[in-house]
Amino acid sequence: MSIFSGSDKSTSGQSYIDPEALGLIDVNREFKTHLGIEDTLFNRFSSKEVHELLEQSGMFEMLQFRGFQKTKLEIHGISEVDNRIYIKTEENEILVHMRLKFSDFLFKKIGESFPMIYIDWLLSQNVRLGKLGEKKKLFEGQEYPGLNIMNEITSFIRLLSGKIGAAGAFNIPEYFHDAVLFHKNFRYLAPEKEGEFRALLRCFKKENLRSLSGAIHSGKILDRQTSAVYSWSYGEMVSATNPYLEKSLFDEQYDSIVARISETREFSRID
């Protein structure tokens, strides 16, 4: 069983990942489900240890700043390598939901394997703002506005990566706006995709992110290179905590390809 076979994305109709199309291959194909690990992350870290990492990342301080003074942490162990983390209000409303998986992955580019954390699902929502009647105020896939805690989430995952002995973390953004949120600390594994992504940001640098993402996912962006409607495609975004992996993946050749594509690709709005 592949690490991508069971995903919280599938609950929202987003079970789209084809492992063969990715630049990483899951080396540990078999996932064994274990009982009695409900309050343990990856069957290694207690709720207290996870709470300390979240505290170190600034998560609870930021949630308090957002108005959530009292929260509770829950860890749901699906298996030793597949876990859900929830931060909830006292009323049991979900503020943060992360589904994280841990496995060894072979990077096709360099032909070497490293343990990595895969961010299968990530959600943050400000439930106090309630459901907004105007959909244009929400990003695709949102029920509530976000909490603007991406820096704290990324910090937590990188701290966890070091604690568990991983070489970093990766995710596969469903939407353009998700990729923008991750882009501060993550880069696309494929330089062509990274260059294309940066070209979109350059061509629409004055555009509102919500408006741009909506246009991309509703087929309103023209790829001027092909004169075809631009079609968003998924790809892995990686944040390496291992210096050797970082230098191996994002080398001079990578930077050269990214620079060339990001500077030459052109996109425009379809009226």
PyMOL commands that set and color helices and strands:
alter all, ss='L'
color gray80, all
select helices_A, chain A and resi 8-12+19-21+47-57+59-65+127-129+135-137+150-164+176-182+191-203+209-217+243-249+252-264
alter helices_A, ss='H'
color red, helices_A
select strands_A, chain A and resi 24-26+40-41+45-46+71-79+82-89+94-107+112-124+168-171+187-188+221-223+228-229+237-240+267-269
alter strands_A, ss='S'
color yellow, strands_A
deselect
rebuild
show_as cartoon
